[in-house]
C-alpha cells in the first residue's frame, strides 16, 4: 500500500468511529440530561448492543470509568438514599 492509501484507510476508520459515536448519542434518549446512574445504566445497555469497551462509552457520556466500575459492583449508594439517611439523623 502506498502512503496515500494507508492514510485513506486510517481516515476511513476514524470516520467510522465518529459516525458510530454520533449514532450512539443520537439514540441515547436524553441520557446526557439524566443523572449519573442513568448514564451508567445506559453504558450497560450500550455495551451489550455494540460490544464496545466501557472506557470508550464512559468517555463518550462524560462519566468517570471508576465510578461506572463501582456502580457495577454495587458500591455506590444513590444520593437520594444518603439524603434520607441524613434526614433521619
C-alpha positions in Angstrom: 0.0 0.0 0.0 1.2 3.5 -0.7 1.3 6.2 1.9 -1.8 7.8 0.5 -3.7 4.5 0.6 -2.7 3.9 4.2 -3.8 7.4 5.1 -7.1 6.9 3.4 -7.7 3.7 5.4 -6.8 5.4 8.6 -9.2 8.3 7.9 -12.0 5.9 6.9 -11.5 4.0 10.2 -11.7 7.3 12.1 -14.8 8.4 10.2 -16.5 5.1 11.0 -15.7 5.5 14.8 -17.0 9.1 14.7 -20.3 8.0 12.9 -20.8 5.2 15.5 -20.3 7.7 18.4 -22.7 10.1 16.8 -25.3 7.4 16.3 -25.0 6.3 19.9 -25.5 9.8 21.1 -28.5 10.3 18.8 -30.2 7.2 20.1 -29.4 8.0 23.8 -32.9 9.1 24.5 -31.8 12.1 26.7 -29.3 10.1 28.7 -27.0 13.2 28.7 -29.6 15.1 30.6 -30.0 12.3 33.1 -28.1 11.7 36.3 -25.0 9.6 36.6 -26.9 6.4 37.4 -29.0 6.9 34.2 -25.7 7.2 32.3 -24.3 4.1 34.0 -27.4 2.0 33.1 -27.1 3.3 29.5 -23.5 2.2 29.4 -24.5 -1.3 30.4 -27.1 -1.3 27.6 -24.8 0.1 25.0 -22.0 -2.4 25.9 -24.4 -5.3 25.2 -25.7 -3.7 21.9 -22.5 -2.5 20.4 -19.8 -4.7 22.0 -17.8 -1.5 22.9 -15.4 -1.2 25.8 -16.7 0.6 28.9 -13.9 3.1 28.9 -14.9 4.3 25.4 -18.6 4.6 26.5 -17.7 6.4 29.8 -15.7 8.9 27.8 -18.5 9.4 25.3 -21.1 10.0 28.1 -18.6 12.1 30.2 -18.6 9.9 33.3 -15.6 8.5 35.2 -14.8 4.9 34.4 -14.0 4.3 38.1 -17.5 5.5 39.0 -19.0 3.2 36.5 -17.0 0.2 37.8 -18.0 1.0 41.3 -21.7 1.2 40.2 -21.3 -2.2 38.5 -20.0 -3.6 41.8 -23.0 -2.1 43.7 -20.7 0.1 45.8 -22.4 3.3 45.1 -25.3 4.4 47.3 -27.7 6.7 45.5 -27.6 10.3 46.7 -31.4 10.1 47.5 -30.7 7.3 49.9 -27.9 9.2 51.6 -30.2 12.3 52.0 -32.9 10.1 53.5 -30.3 8.7 56.0 -29.2 12.2 57.0 -32.8 13.3 57.3 -33.3 10.6 60.0 -30.3 11.8 62.0 
